[in-house]
Amino acid sequence: MAAKKKSSKTKHAPKKTPSEKYAFTQKMVTSETCIKCSTPCARGMAYVEKMKEPGAVGKGVPCHLTKGKGFK
């Protein structure tokens, strides 16, 4: 019986963008917080517009102003 050889190639995870890398350390904010924000961002303003629709349900949007450094 032949022994199975281990593959010399290792699998690497795809590179993450900074927004994906730090997403778990960002606070989720509601549209009310985005409206009051002193430095509005494109993501927040898009979320505010989405929430203005009648019957819209949202769970919040990650705020880049509350971003912290995560582990690599």
For each residue, the residues with C-beta under 8 A, 3 or more apart:
1:
2:
3:
4:
5:
6:
7:
8:
9:
10:
11:
12:
13: 16
14:
15:
16: 13 20 21
17: 20 21
18: 21 22
19: 22 23 62 64
20: 16 17 23
21: 16 17 18 70
22: 18 19 25 26 67 68 69 70
23: 19 20 26 62
24: 70
25: 22 66 67 68 69 70
26: 22 23 62 63 64 66 67 68
27: 62 63 66
28: 59 60 61 62 63
29: 33 34 44 60 61 62 63 66
30: 33 34 58 60
31: 34 35 47 48 51 58 61
32: 35 36
33: 29 30 36 37 63
34: 29 30 31 37 40 44 45 47 48 61 63
35: 31 32 48
36: 32 33
37: 33 34 40 41 44 65
38:
39: 65
40: 34 37 44 45
41: 37 44 45 64
42: 45 46
43: 46 47 61 62 64
44: 29 34 37 40 41 47 48 61 63
45: 34 40 41 42 48 49
46: 42 43 49 50
47: 31 34 43 44 50 51 58 61
48: 31 34 35 44 45 51 52
49: 45 46 52
50: 46 47 53 56 58
51: 31 47 48 56 58
52: 48 49 56
53: 50 56
54:
55:
56: 50 51 52 53
57:
58: 30 31 47 50 51 61
59: 28
60: 28 29 30
61: 28 29 31 34 43 44 47 58
62: 19 23 26 27 28 29 43
63: 26 27 28 29 33 34 44 66 67
64: 19 26 41 43 67
65: 37 39
66: 25 26 27 29 63
67: 22 25 26 63 64
68: 22 25 26
69: 22 25
70: 21 22 24 25
71:
72:
